[in-house]
Amino acid sequence: GLRVLVVDLDPQGNASTALGVDHSLGTPGTYEVLIEGAPIADHVVPSAEASTLFALPATVDLVGAEIQLVSVVARENRLARALKAYLADHPKDYVILDCPPSLGLLTLNALVAAQEILIPIQCEYYALEGVSQLLNTINLVKGELNDDLTLDTVLLTMFDGRTKLAAQVAAEVRTHFPDETLNTVVPRSVRISEAPSFGQTVLTYDPGSTGAQAYRSVAREIAERHARRES
């Protein structure tokens, strides 16, 4: 029932796909906000997933945004300023910034605009290798551009209980992030993989599946954490 905005910053537009939001070439969205300075309110669209869920779609136009932003003054603050203006008139309980799998200017804009970071980590060895680089970037951003930024949540995903490797990766993550790692682990699930092809999240595609139950538990855990801090 909370009011949520999802800002898709990934040129692949995976978040837009999963939320059933059009992000075909030429669809206005994140690109226009970052490059042209368009108001977020002009391009936010509702998602069929929930009446209180809205999205700012991403298109492949964002591929060129990294290069175009290089010469822009205060390029790392473009998203933060746009969000501040939008939220002044359109309050939301959560704003989720979905980043590309790289540490370029798109991700930097998200880190400057965000207050908290949620890192989903696949329970596979290679997933761990990118975490240290991300942490270095977070520390740089925190020191230079956004003092309020915190690593708040680590979510273990694609957990395969049949393998020792998954258990070892999960144990290592919990050792490094004992307070940040959620108790809930999202299992490998065919239903989670299938849902985006129908323009849905697993929550509406198959609400009774283990994947949907896991993500509801994740949301509950995050909400309870925030409630405890505010009380």
N, CA, C and O of each residue as an XYZ file, in Angstrom:
924
protein
N       0.783     -1.217      0.000
C       0.000      0.000      0.000
C       0.819      1.272      0.000
O       0.259      2.366     -0.081
N       2.148      1.151      0.091
C       3.011      2.330      0.106
C       3.174      2.916     -1.297
O       3.033      2.216     -2.299
N       3.473      4.205     -1.344
C       3.678      4.893     -2.624
C       5.138      4.729     -3.035
O       6.047      5.123     -2.304
N       5.354      4.143     -4.212
C       6.708      3.796     -4.642
C       6.972      4.297     -6.060
O       6.133      4.156     -6.949
N       8.153      4.883     -6.253
C       8.629      5.255     -7.582
C       9.872      4.437     -7.891
O      10.804      4.386     -7.088
N       9.885      3.802     -9.049
C      11.070      3.082     -9.513
C      11.685      3.875    -10.665
O      11.039      4.105    -11.687
N      12.925      4.285    -10.489
C      13.647      5.001    -11.537
C      14.598      4.012    -12.202
O      15.545      3.532    -11.579
N      14.338      3.712    -13.471
C      15.154      2.752    -14.203
C      16.320      3.492    -14.850
O      16.123      4.332    -15.728
N      17.541      3.171    -14.407
C      18.743      3.813    -14.930
C      19.565      2.883    -15.814
O      20.654      3.246    -16.259
N      19.049      1.692    -16.067
C      19.770      0.696    -16.846
C      19.312      0.757    -18.300
O      18.122      0.582    -18.561
N      20.210      0.998    -19.257
C      19.822      1.055    -20.673
C      19.081     -0.196    -21.146
O      18.301     -0.127    -22.096
N      19.317     -1.339    -20.493
C      18.611     -2.554    -20.880
C      17.137     -2.498    -20.476
O      16.311     -3.215    -21.042
N      16.808     -1.651    -19.503
C      15.412     -1.465    -19.126
C      14.754     -2.660    -18.475
O      13.548     -2.855    -18.623
N      15.521     -3.468    -17.754
C      14.949     -4.672    -17.149
C      13.868     -4.358    -16.123
O      12.859     -5.060    -16.049
N      14.071     -3.314    -15.338
C      13.057     -2.944    -14.346
C      11.770     -2.517    -15.043
O      10.673     -2.861    -14.603
N      11.910     -1.770    -16.125
C      10.738     -1.334    -16.887
C       9.985     -2.534    -17.449
O       8.756     -2.579    -17.408
N      10.724     -3.496    -17.968
C      10.104     -4.720    -18.510
C       9.306     -5.438    -17.432
O       8.154     -5.815    -17.647
N       9.927     -5.625    -16.270
C       9.280     -6.382    -15.201
C       8.036     -5.683    -14.667
O       7.119     -6.337    -14.170
N       8.003     -4.357    -14.769
C       6.862     -3.608    -14.257
C       5.796     -3.380    -15.328
O       4.810     -2.681    -15.094
N       6.003     -3.980    -16.512
C       5.018     -3.856    -17.576
C       4.937     -2.464    -18.165
O       3.881     -2.044    -18.638
N       6.063     -1.739    -18.137
C       6.104     -0.352    -18.616
C       6.812     -0.305    -19.975
O       7.882     -0.890    -20.140
N       6.221      0.381    -20.929
C       6.815      0.494    -22.261
C       8.151      1.228    -22.190
O       8.250      2.306    -21.605
N       9.174      0.628    -22.793
C      10.468      1.319    -22.861
C      11.098      1.095    -24.229
O      12.314      0.951    -24.354
N      10.256      1.070    -25.242
C      10.750      0.942    -26.612
C      11.494      2.214    -27.007
O      11.349      3.258    -26.371
N      12.294      2.106    -28.070
C      13.116      3.229    -28.524
C      12.252      4.468    -28.756
O      11.235      4.410    -29.448
N      12.666      5.575    -28.173
C      11.916      6.809    -28.329
C      10.964      7.114    -27.196
O      10.417      8.215    -27.122
N      10.756      6.142    -26.302
C       9.888      6.382    -25.150
C      10.588      7.350    -24.194
O      11.712      7.082    -23.770
N       9.949      8.466    -23.846
C      10.601      9.419    -22.937
C      10.698      8.864    -21.525
O       9.802      8.155    -21.066
N      11.782      9.185    -20.839
C      11.976      8.670    -19.480
C      13.240      9.217    -18.858
O      13.474     10.426    -18.868
N      14.054      8.332    -18.317
C      15.253      8.734    -17.588
C      16.224      9.544    -18.443
O      16.852     10.485    -17.957
N      16.342      9.177    -19.709
C      17.269      9.891    -20.601
C      16.923     11.370    -20.671
O      17.800     12.224    -20.542
N      15.647     11.671    -20.876
C      15.217     13.065    -21.002
C      15.441     13.842    -19.706
O      15.747     15.035    -19.731
N      15.287     13.154    -18.573
C      15.506     13.805    -17.277
C      16.987     14.152    -17.092
O      17.319     15.265    -16.686
N      17.869     13.202    -17.389
C      19.298     13.406    -17.158
C      19.942     14.316    -18.190
O      20.763     15.162    -17.837
N      19.589     14.159    -19.444
C      20.279     14.884    -20.516
C      19.594     16.194    -20.863
O      20.263     17.202    -21.093
N      18.269     16.192    -20.903
C      17.542     17.388    -21.335
C      17.003     18.213    -20.168
O      16.481     19.308    -20.372
N      17.128     17.690    -18.944
C      16.635     18.428    -17.793
C      15.124     18.432    -17.679
O      14.554     19.318    -17.044
N      14.463     17.451    -18.287
C      12.997     17.380    -18.226
C      12.541     17.035    -16.813
O      13.230     16.285    -16.122
N      11.398     17.560    -16.361
C      10.872     17.195    -15.039
C      10.479     15.712    -15.012
O       9.929     15.193    -15.983
N      10.760     15.049    -13.911
C      10.403     13.638    -13.768
C       8.903     13.444    -13.935
O       8.464     12.457    -14.526
N       8.114     14.386    -13.415
C       6.650     14.270    -13.465
C       6.129     14.153    -14.889
O       5.066     13.574    -15.110
N       6.860     14.692    -15.853
C       6.405     14.661    -17.248
C       6.467     13.266    -17.843
O       5.761     12.976    -18.809
N       7.298     12.400    -17.283
C       7.540     11.107    -17.929
C       7.300      9.889    -17.032
O       7.503      8.754    -17.462
N       6.874     10.118    -15.800
C       6.531      9.005    -14.916
C       5.242      8.343    -15.402
O       4.295      9.030    -15.786
N       5.208      7.023    -15.386
C       4.014      6.290    -15.818
C       3.604      5.299    -14.729
O       4.459      4.813    -13.989
N       2.312      4.994    -14.620
C       1.866      4.021    -13.626
C       2.182      2.598    -14.074
O       2.237      2.308    -15.269
N       2.387      1.729    -13.114
C       2.605      0.307    -13.398
C       1.341     -0.469    -13.051
O       0.672     -0.178    -12.060
N       1.024     -1.457    -13.880
C      -0.147     -2.291    -13.634
C       0.046     -3.206    -12.431
O      -0.902     -3.839    -11.966
N       1.275     -3.274    -11.929
C       1.562     -4.152    -10.800
C       0.837     -3.719     -9.526
O       0.447     -4.559     -8.715
N       0.658     -2.408     -9.352
C      -0.021     -1.899     -8.153
C      -0.456     -0.463     -8.417
O       0.183      0.262     -9.179
N      -1.551     -0.063     -7.776
C      -2.098      1.273     -8.016
C      -1.212      2.383     -7.474
O      -1.326      3.531     -7.902
N      -0.331      2.053     -6.538
C       0.537      3.075     -5.934
C       1.981      2.979     -6.432
O       2.890      3.574     -5.852
N       2.176      2.227     -7.506
C       3.522      1.998     -8.047
C       3.693      2.750     -9.368
O       2.873      2.623    -10.277
N       4.766      3.531     -9.459
C       5.039      4.320    -10.651
C       6.480      4.082    -11.102
O       7.334      3.689    -10.307
N       6.735      4.325    -12.384
C       8.072      4.070    -12.916
C       8.497      5.166    -13.875
O       7.677      5.734    -14.597
N       9.790      5.454    -13.873
C      10.407      6.308    -14.880
C      11.201      5.370    -15.781
O      12.249      4.871    -15.370
N      10.724      5.118    -17.004
C      11.322      4.071    -17.845
C      12.696      4.430    -18.396
O      13.062      5.602    -18.491
N      13.443      3.395    -18.755
C      14.755      3.563    -19.379
C      14.715      2.956    -20.772
O      14.076      1.927    -20.993
N      15.403      3.600    -21.711
C      15.513      3.070    -23.068
C      16.990      2.930    -23.423
O      17.867      3.328    -22.656
N      17.248      2.358    -24.595
C      18.642      2.190    -25.032
C      19.306      3.532    -25.293
O      20.525      3.591    -25.456
N      18.527      4.617    -25.337
C      19.126      5.950    -25.481
C      20.133      6.228    -24.372
O      21.074      7.001    -24.553
N      19.924      5.591    -23.223
C      20.812      5.820    -22.075
C      22.242      5.345    -22.333
O      23.168      5.748    -21.629
N      22.419      4.494    -23.336
C      23.770      4.017    -23.656
C      24.680      5.203    -23.960
O      25.846      5.219    -23.564
N      24.142      6.191    -24.661
C      24.947      7.362    -25.014
C      24.988      8.427    -23.939
O      25.747      9.390    -24.036
N      24.166      8.251    -22.907
C      24.093      9.277    -21.863
C      25.409      9.434    -21.113
O      25.777     10.541    -20.721
N      26.116      8.323    -20.915
C      27.399      8.375    -20.204
C      28.352      9.355    -20.896
O      29.014     10.160    -20.240
N      28.410      9.276    -22.222
C      29.322     10.137    -22.987
C      28.820     11.579    -22.971
O      29.605     12.517    -22.829
N      27.510     11.745    -23.118
C      26.944     13.095    -23.169
C      27.084     13.833    -21.834
O      27.186     15.060    -21.804
N      27.088     13.084    -20.743
C      27.165     13.718    -19.420
C      28.569     14.184    -19.063
O      28.745     15.018    -18.174
N      29.570     13.644    -19.756
C      30.961     13.955    -19.410
C      31.231     15.456    -19.402
O      31.934     15.954    -18.523
N      30.683     16.174    -20.365
C      30.977     17.604    -20.479
C      29.958     18.491    -19.772
O      30.039     19.717    -19.855
N      29.002     17.882    -19.077
C      27.948     18.654    -18.409
C      28.428     19.101    -17.024
O      29.034     18.322    -16.288
N      28.150     20.357    -16.679
C      28.516     20.884    -15.362
C      27.667     20.204    -14.285
O      26.461     20.028    -14.458
N      28.306     19.821    -13.165
C      27.623     19.139    -12.049
C      26.857     17.914    -12.535
O      25.723     17.667    -12.124
N      27.496     17.158    -13.413
C      26.839     16.012    -14.052
C      26.374     14.952    -13.066
O      25.394     14.252    -13.324
N      27.072     14.825    -11.932
C      26.721     13.775    -10.975
C      25.493     14.132    -10.130
O      24.968     13.287     -9.405
N      25.038     15.390    -10.228
C      23.892     15.839     -9.424
C      22.583     15.949    -10.199
O      21.572     16.385     -9.650
N      22.596     15.562    -11.452
C      21.412     15.756    -12.303
C      20.185     15.022    -11.743
O      19.099     15.593    -11.656
N      20.369     13.772    -11.371
C      19.239     12.992    -10.872
C      18.795     13.484     -9.500
O      17.595     13.568     -9.236
N      19.730     13.807     -8.632
C      19.392     14.278     -7.289
C      18.523     15.535     -7.349
O      17.535     15.650     -6.623
N      18.894     16.461     -8.207
C      18.111     17.701     -8.332
C      16.715     17.419     -8.887
O      15.723     17.973     -8.412
N      16.653     16.558     -9.891
C      15.360     16.228    -10.499
C      14.441     15.528     -9.506
O      13.240     15.796     -9.471
N      15.003     14.632     -8.699
C      14.197     13.917     -7.700
C      13.692     14.861     -6.608
O      12.545     14.766     -6.170
N      14.561     15.766     -6.179
C      14.160     16.711     -5.135
C      12.969     17.550     -5.600
O      12.026     17.776     -4.842
N      13.022     18.006     -6.848
C      11.929     18.807     -7.394
C      10.654     17.984     -7.526
O       9.560     18.474     -7.247
N      10.798     16.734     -7.952
C       9.624     15.865     -8.138
C       8.960     15.523     -6.813
O       7.737     15.594     -6.692
N       9.758     15.154     -5.821
C       9.211     14.704     -4.536
C       8.570     15.841     -3.742
O       7.751     15.598     -2.856
N       8.941     17.069     -4.056
C       8.332     18.212     -3.368
C       6.831     18.277     -3.637
O       6.060     18.706     -2.779
N       6.420     17.850     -4.830
C       5.002     17.891     -5.208
C       4.361     16.504     -5.297
O       3.137     16.385     -5.350
N       5.201     15.444     -5.313
C       4.688     14.078     -5.447
C       5.365     13.186     -4.400
O       6.230     12.379     -4.742
N       4.981     13.326     -3.139
C       5.658     12.564     -2.076
C       5.531     11.052     -2.276
O       4.489     10.551     -2.700
N       6.600     10.348     -1.966
C       6.626      8.890     -2.073
C       7.218      8.306     -0.786
O       8.016      8.948     -0.104
N       6.808      7.078     -0.473
C       7.363      6.391      0.690
C       8.730      5.793      0.364
O       9.637      5.791      1.196
N       8.860      5.288     -0.858
C      10.139      4.727     -1.308
C      10.413      5.160     -2.744
O       9.511      5.184     -3.582
N      11.664      5.498     -3.013
C      12.134      5.686     -4.386
C      13.250      4.670     -4.591
O      14.247      4.675     -3.869
N      13.077      3.808     -5.570
C      14.063      2.758     -5.852
C      14.777      3.102     -7.154
O      14.143      3.256     -8.197
N      16.093      3.218     -7.086
C      16.909      3.557     -8.250
C      17.591      2.286     -8.744
O      18.500      1.772     -8.094
N      17.155      1.786     -9.883
C      17.711      0.546    -10.414
C      18.894      0.872    -11.328
O      18.721      1.491    -12.378
N      20.089      0.453    -10.925
C      21.318      0.849    -11.615
C      21.777     -0.178    -12.641
O      21.455     -1.361    -12.532
N      22.535      0.281    -13.645
C      23.161     -0.656    -14.585
C      24.292     -1.411    -13.891
O      24.779     -0.975    -12.848
N      24.713     -2.540    -14.463
C      25.793     -3.334    -13.845
C      27.177     -2.769    -14.153
O      28.073     -3.495    -14.585
N      27.339     -1.467    -13.924
C      28.628     -0.815    -14.149
C      28.716      0.378    -13.201
O      27.720      0.788    -12.604
N      29.919      0.927    -13.071
C      30.117      2.042    -12.140
C      30.429      3.331    -12.889
O      31.382      4.039    -12.564
N      29.607      3.626    -13.901
C      29.781      4.836    -14.691
C      28.961      5.990    -14.140
O      28.568      5.979    -12.974
N      28.703      6.989    -14.984
C      28.020      8.200    -14.552
C      26.548      7.977    -14.220
O      25.974      8.727    -13.430
N      25.935      6.963    -14.810
C      24.543      6.667    -14.475
C      24.448      6.172    -13.037
O      23.610      6.635    -12.263
N      25.314      5.229    -12.691
C      25.340      4.710    -11.324
C      25.780      5.800    -10.347
O      25.265      5.881     -9.231
N      26.726      6.633    -10.763
C      27.184      7.730     -9.894
C      26.033      8.683     -9.572
O      25.904      9.133     -8.434
N      25.200      8.993    -10.559
C      24.028      9.833    -10.314
C      23.107      9.201     -9.279
O      22.545      9.895     -8.431
N      22.955      7.885     -9.353
C      22.106      7.188     -8.383
C      22.708      7.250     -6.987
O      21.989      7.467     -6.012
N      24.023      7.059     -6.882
C      24.684      7.078     -5.571
C      24.634      8.457     -4.926
O      24.567      8.571     -3.702
N      24.666      9.500     -5.741
C      24.579     10.855     -5.202
C      23.147     11.169     -4.764
O      22.936     11.899     -3.796
N      22.174     10.620     -5.474
C      20.768     10.902     -5.165
C      20.229     10.050     -4.024
O      19.253     10.434     -3.378
N      20.841      8.908     -3.765
C      20.295      7.941     -2.804
C      20.709      8.250     -1.369
O      21.674      8.970     -1.115
N      19.948      7.682     -0.450
C      20.312      7.718      0.971
C      20.813      6.356      1.426
O      21.683      6.268      2.293
N      20.272      5.302      0.846
C      20.632      3.944      1.242
C      20.939      3.105      0.003
O      20.408      3.343     -1.082
N      21.799      2.130      0.195
C      22.149      1.216     -0.891
C      21.688     -0.191     -0.538
O      21.926     -0.682      0.566
N      21.031     -0.824     -1.488
C      20.673     -2.234     -1.370
C      21.473     -2.993     -2.428
O      21.346     -2.725     -3.623
N      22.293     -3.934     -1.983
C      23.089     -4.727     -2.920
C      22.527     -6.144     -3.001
O      22.589     -6.885     -2.021
N      21.979     -6.534     -4.157
C      21.608     -7.936     -4.326
C      22.857     -8.718     -4.767
O      23.539     -8.323     -5.713
N      23.142     -9.803     -4.090
C      24.324    -10.615     -4.411
C      23.885    -12.030     -4.764
O      23.295    -12.731     -3.942
N      24.178    -12.441     -5.989
C      23.902    -13.826     -6.375
C      24.807    -14.746     -5.570
O      25.959    -14.409     -5.298
N      24.298    -15.887     -5.198
C      25.075    -16.831     -4.400
C      26.005    -17.635     -5.301
O      25.924    -18.861     -5.383
N      26.887    -16.906     -5.970
C      27.896    -17.497     -6.855
C      29.209    -16.767     -6.626
O      29.218    -15.607     -6.214
N      30.316    -17.447     -6.891
C      31.628    -16.903     -6.559
C      31.908    -15.575     -7.251
O      32.366    -14.628     -6.611
N      31.636    -15.495     -8.558
C      31.981    -14.287     -9.303
C      31.249    -13.055     -8.782
O      31.747    -11.936     -8.907
N      30.087    -13.252     -8.207
C      29.316    -12.111     -7.708
C      30.066    -11.380     -6.596
O      29.916    -10.169     -6.431
N      30.862    -12.113     -5.846
C      31.603    -11.500     -4.737
C      32.706    -10.568     -5.223
O      33.057     -9.604     -4.543
N      33.256    -10.862     -6.411
C      34.406    -10.102     -6.888
C      34.071     -8.638     -7.158
O      34.914     -7.762     -6.970
N      32.839     -8.372     -7.600
C      32.469     -6.998     -7.907
C      32.104     -6.176     -6.681
O      32.034     -4.949     -6.755
N      31.872     -6.839     -5.558
C      31.412     -6.128     -4.367
C      32.493     -5.201     -3.812
O      32.198     -4.073     -3.416
N      33.738     -5.667     -3.783
C      34.813     -4.840     -3.221
C      35.005     -3.569     -4.041
O      35.245     -2.499     -3.482
N      34.899     -3.681     -5.368
C      35.025     -2.494     -6.219
C      33.875     -1.527     -5.946
O      34.072     -0.313     -5.893
N      32.672     -2.077     -5.774
C      31.512     -1.233     -5.475
C      31.684     -0.518     -4.141
O      31.345      0.659     -4.017
N      32.207     -1.222     -3.148
C      32.409     -0.616     -1.826
C      33.411      0.532     -1.896
O      33.248      1.547     -1.218
N      34.450      0.370     -2.718
C      35.426      1.451     -2.884
C      34.756      2.686     -3.483
O      35.010      3.815     -3.063
N      33.899      2.449     -4.470
C      33.185      3.559     -5.109
C      32.248      4.233     -4.119
O      32.155      5.460     -4.085
N      31.559      3.441     -3.317
C      30.643      3.989     -2.309
C      31.399      4.894     -1.342
O      30.930      5.981     -1.004
N      32.566      4.444     -0.901
C      33.360      5.240      0.038
C      33.832      6.561     -0.581
O      33.879      7.594      0.088
N      34.179      6.506     -1.876
C      34.587      7.728     -2.564
C      33.433      8.712     -2.658
O      33.593      9.905     -2.399
N      32.257      8.189     -3.036
C      31.075      9.042     -3.169
C      30.691      9.624     -1.814
O      30.352     10.802     -1.702
N      30.751      8.783     -0.794
C      30.387      9.224      0.557
C      31.307     10.347      1.036
O      30.862     11.297      1.681
N      32.576     10.227      0.716
C      33.532     11.225      1.176
C      33.484     12.525      0.396
O      33.784     13.589      0.939
N      33.105     12.448     -0.884
C      33.195     13.625     -1.741
C      31.852     14.231     -2.135
O      31.744     15.447     -2.287
N      30.818     13.385     -2.304
C      29.591     13.880     -2.937
C      28.309     13.671     -2.142
O      27.337     14.400     -2.344
N      28.287     12.690     -1.241
C      27.032     12.381     -0.545
C      27.329     11.784      0.827
O      27.486     10.571      0.966
N      27.402     12.634      1.821
C      27.730     12.189      3.181
C      26.645     11.301      3.785
O      26.918     10.526      4.702
N      25.411     11.408      3.276
C      24.293     10.658      3.856
C      24.202      9.218      3.349
O      23.382      8.441      3.838
N      25.031      8.862      2.384
C      24.934      7.541      1.760
C      25.383      6.436      2.714
O      26.454      6.524      3.314
N      24.557      5.393      2.851
C      24.923      4.255      3.697
C      24.626      2.947      2.976
O      23.654      2.842      2.229
N      25.474      1.956      3.210
C      25.179      0.600      2.744
C      24.232      0.000      3.774
O      24.642     -0.347      4.881
N      22.987     -0.116      3.408
C      21.944     -0.452      4.372
C      21.522     -1.911      4.316
O      21.263     -2.527      5.350
N      21.452     -2.468      3.101
C      20.852     -3.789      2.932
C      21.630     -4.624      1.933
O      22.002     -4.147      0.861
N      21.873     -5.877      2.298
C      22.445     -6.860      1.372
C      21.453     -8.010      1.253
O      21.013     -8.577      2.253
N      21.114     -8.342      0.023
C      20.115     -9.382     -0.237
C      20.757    -10.529     -1.007
O      21.302    -10.327     -2.092
N      20.692    -11.718     -0.449
C      21.212    -12.912     -1.115
C      20.153    -13.461     -2.058
O      19.034    -13.762     -1.641
N      20.513    -13.592     -3.342
C      19.555    -14.055     -4.341
C      20.095    -15.270     -5.091
O      21.272    -15.617     -4.994
N      19.182    -15.913     -5.852
C      19.525    -17.084     -6.677
C      20.237    -18.148     -5.841
O      21.218    -18.754     -6.273
N      19.714    -18.352     -4.637
C      20.313    -19.322     -3.719
C      19.852    -20.731     -4.085
O      18.655    -21.008     -4.143
N      20.805    -21.603     -4.328
C      20.511    -23.002     -4.651
C      20.954    -23.859     -3.471
O      22.142    -24.124     -3.293
N      19.999    -24.280     -2.679
C      20.301    -25.027     -1.463
C      20.929    -26.382     -1.709
O      21.393    -27.030     -0.771
N      20.950    -26.826     -2.975
C      21.529    -28.150     -3.285
C      23.045    -28.093     -3.436
O      23.700    -29.134     -3.498
N      23.610    -26.887     -3.496
C      25.052    -26.778     -3.722
C      25.784    -26.243     -2.496
O      25.263    -25.405     -1.759
N      26.980    -26.734     -2.295
C      27.816    -26.242     -1.201
C      28.278    -24.819     -1.474
O      28.425    -24.017     -0.552
N      28.511    -24.507     -2.767
C      29.012    -23.183     -3.119
C      28.049    -22.089     -2.660
O      28.473    -21.071     -2.113
N      26.763    -22.303     -2.882
C      25.771    -21.295     -2.490
C      25.828    -21.049     -0.987
O      25.772    -19.907     -0.532
N      25.939    -22.124     -0.228
C      26.008    -21.998      1.230
C      27.291    -21.293      1.657
O      27.283    -20.498      2.597
N      28.400    -21.586      0.961
C      29.679    -20.953      1.294
C      29.655    -19.460      0.991
O      30.142    -18.650      1.780
N      29.074    -19.096     -0.176
C      28.984    -17.682     -0.542
C      28.097    -16.944      0.456
O      28.434    -15.846      0.900
N      26.964    -17.547      0.807
C      26.049    -16.925      1.771
C      26.740    -16.704      3.110
O      26.582    -15.654      3.734
N      27.511    -17.706      3.551
C      28.213    -17.592      4.826
C      29.264    -16.493      4.782
O      29.442    -15.752      5.749
N      29.967    -16.391      3.641
C      30.998    -15.366      3.512
C      30.387    -13.971      3.505
O      30.925    -13.048      4.116
N      29.265    -13.821      2.814
C      28.584    -12.526      2.768
C      28.126    -12.121      4.165
O      28.287    -10.969      4.569
N      27.559    -13.063      4.891
C      27.076    -12.755      6.247
C      28.235    -12.425      7.185
O      28.067    -11.660      8.135
N      29.393    -12.991      6.926
C      30.571    -12.670      7.737
C      31.011    -11.226      7.492
O      31.359    -10.506      8.428
N      30.991    -10.812      6.219
C      31.430     -9.462      5.872
C      30.372     -8.401      6.192
O      30.707     -7.269      6.540
N      29.090     -8.777      6.071
C      27.995     -7.824      6.292
C      26.990     -8.408      7.287
O      25.848     -8.686      6.923
N      27.408     -8.592      8.529
C      26.542     -9.264      9.505
C      25.253     -8.503      9.810
O      24.205     -9.116     10.014
N      25.325     -7.179      9.843
C      24.147     -6.381     10.186
C      23.306     -6.025      8.966
O      22.094     -5.832      9.069
N      23.955     -5.943      7.824
C      23.256     -5.483      6.613
C      22.516     -6.608      5.889
O      21.519     -6.350      5.214
N      22.988     -7.854      6.018
C      22.402     -8.958      5.248
C      21.049     -9.374      5.815
O      20.925     -9.653      7.007
N      20.042     -9.412      4.956
C      18.705     -9.810      5.387
C      18.677    -11.292      5.749
O      19.445    -12.090      5.212
N      17.787    -11.644      6.662
C      17.624    -13.056      7.011
C      17.027    -13.845      5.851
O      17.361    -15.010      5.638
N      16.141    -13.191      5.109
C      15.485    -13.850      3.981
C      16.467    -14.052      2.837
O      17.229    -13.150      2.490
N      16.440    -15.240      2.260
C      17.244    -15.563      1.081
C      16.289    -15.891     -0.064
O      15.355    -16.674      0.105
N      16.529    -15.287     -1.232
C      15.673    -15.553     -2.394
C      16.229    -16.757     -3.154
O      17.372    -16.718     -3.610
N      15.441    -17.825     -3.299
C      15.942    -19.036     -3.953
C      15.951    -18.909     -5.469
O      15.298    -18.032     -6.035
N      16.696    -19.790     -6.115
C      16.568    -19.909     -7.572
C      15.141    -20.346     -7.869
O      14.615    -21.250     -7.220
N      14.524    -19.709     -8.842
C      13.123    -20.002     -9.108
C      12.806    -19.801    -10.580
O      13.095    -18.752    -11.155
N      12.213    -20.814    -11.176
C      11.799    -20.705    -12.574
C      10.745    -19.626    -12.728
O      10.735    -18.904    -13.724
N       9.855    -19.510    -11.746
C       8.782    -18.518    -11.806
C       9.341    -17.090    -11.828
O       8.832    -16.234    -12.552
N      10.382    -16.839    -11.037
C      10.996    -15.502    -11.036
C      11.575    -15.197    -12.414
O      11.471    -14.068    -12.894
N      12.182    -16.193    -13.051
C      12.783    -16.010    -14.370
C      11.731    -15.817    -15.452
O      11.949    -15.071    -16.406
N      10.592    -16.485    -15.309
C       9.546    -16.410    -16.320
C       8.767    -15.098    -16.280
O       8.352    -14.588    -17.321
N       8.571    -14.557    -15.095
C       7.664    -13.419    -14.904
C       7.933    -12.228    -15.831
O       6.985    -11.700    -16.412
N       9.200    -11.779    -15.996
C       9.426    -10.597    -16.838
C       8.979    -10.778    -18.289
O       8.611     -9.805    -18.946
N       9.007    -12.011    -18.793
C       8.595    -12.232    -20.181
C       7.106    -11.976    -20.370
O       6.634    -11.837    -21.498
N       6.359    -11.914    -19.256
C       4.939    -11.584    -19.298
C       4.684    -10.144    -18.843
O       3.540     -9.739    -18.638
N       5.781     -9.373    -18.688
C       5.653     -7.984    -18.255
C       5.157     -7.867    -16.834
O       4.431     -6.933    -16.494
N       5.554     -8.831    -15.994
C       5.100     -8.847    -14.611
C       6.262     -9.163    -13.679
O       7.303     -9.668    -14.098
N       6.052     -8.850    -12.401
C       6.951     -9.357    -11.376
C       6.385    -10.699    -10.926
O       5.244    -11.032    -11.246
N       7.165    -11.456    -10.199
C       6.695    -12.761     -9.732
C       5.541    -12.606     -8.751
O       4.775    -13.546     -8.542
N       5.408    -11.419     -8.144
C       4.349    -11.197     -7.156
C       2.961    -11.268     -7.765
O       2.017    -11.701     -7.105
N       2.825    -10.850     -9.018
C       1.524    -10.958     -9.679
C       1.472    -12.142    -10.634
O       0.396    -12.672    -10.910
N       2.630    -12.557    -11.139
C       2.676    -13.682    -12.078
C       2.308    -14.988    -11.390
O       1.512    -15.767    -11.913
N       2.881    -15.226    -10.227
C       2.561    -16.443     -9.465
C       2.702    -16.118     -7.975
O       3.726    -16.424     -7.363
N       1.673    -15.499     -7.398
C       1.752    -15.021     -6.010
C       2.046    -16.112     -4.987
O       2.582    -15.831     -3.915
N       1.700    -17.348     -5.311
C       1.895    -18.427     -4.346
C       3.227    -19.133     -4.452
O       3.519    -20.028     -3.659
N       4.038    -18.747     -5.415
C       5.326    -19.418     -5.626
C       6.311    -19.095     -4.506
O       6.145    -18.124     -3.768
N       7.334    -19.931     -4.400
C       8.353    -19.703     -3.362
C       9.083    -18.385     -3.594
O       9.469    -17.708     -2.641
N       9.273    -18.022     -4.864
C       9.947    -16.764     -5.175
C       9.141    -15.560     -4.721
O       9.692    -14.624     -4.142
N       7.826    -15.579     -4.983
C       6.958    -14.473     -4.569
C       6.916    -14.367     -3.052
O       6.966    -13.270     -2.496
N       6.825    -15.502     -2.394
C       6.803    -15.496     -0.928
C       8.101    -14.927     -0.368
O       8.094    -14.195      0.622
N       9.226    -15.273     -1.016
C      10.530    -14.781     -0.551
C      10.614    -13.265     -0.687
O      11.083    -12.583      0.224
N      10.161    -12.740     -1.818
C      10.246    -11.290     -2.019
C       9.287    -10.525     -1.115
O       9.587     -9.404     -0.704
N       8.136    -11.117     -0.802
C       7.247    -10.473      0.173
C       7.916    -10.421      1.540
O       7.785     -9.440      2.272
N       8.636    -11.493      1.875
C       9.359    -11.542      3.136
C      10.485    -10.499      3.161
O      10.742     -9.874      4.190
N      11.151    -10.321      2.012
C      12.199     -9.305      1.892
C      11.617     -7.915      2.159
O      12.175     -7.137      2.933
N      10.481     -7.611      1.504
C       9.845     -6.302      1.669
C       9.444     -6.074      3.126
O       9.612     -4.982      3.668
N       8.910     -7.128      3.746
C       8.476     -7.026      5.141
C       9.679     -6.741      6.047
O       9.602     -5.910      6.951
N      10.773     -7.432      5.796
C      11.972     -7.268      6.621
C      12.541     -5.848      6.501
O      12.932     -5.239      7.498
N      12.581     -5.334      5.275
C      13.092     -3.975      5.058
C      12.177     -2.956      5.741
O      12.653     -2.027      6.394
N      10.868     -3.136      5.588
C       9.914     -2.208      6.200
C      10.031     -2.222      7.722
O       9.974     -1.176      8.369
N      10.195     -3.410      8.282
C      10.316     -3.531      9.754
C      11.596     -2.864     10.247
O      11.601     -2.244     11.310
N      12.685     -2.985      9.479
C      13.933     -2.323      9.847
C      13.749     -0.807      9.931
O      14.166     -0.162     10.892
N      13.115     -0.265      8.900
C      12.903      1.189      8.880
C      11.972      1.625     10.002
O      12.161      2.689     10.592
N      10.969      0.806     10.297
C      10.027      1.144     11.363
C      10.734      1.187     12.715
O      10.454      2.057     13.539
N      11.652      0.244     12.942
C      12.392      0.202     14.204
C      13.262      1.453     14.357
O      13.373      2.010     15.449
N      13.881      1.890     13.249
C      14.752      3.065     13.317
C      13.970      4.335     13.607
O      14.447      5.230     14.304
N      12.760      4.401     13.061
C      11.966      5.615     13.205
C      11.258      5.695     14.549
O      10.841      6.771     14.977
N      11.124      4.538     15.219
C      10.387      4.520     16.509
C      11.293      4.967     17.658
O      10.855      5.016     18.807
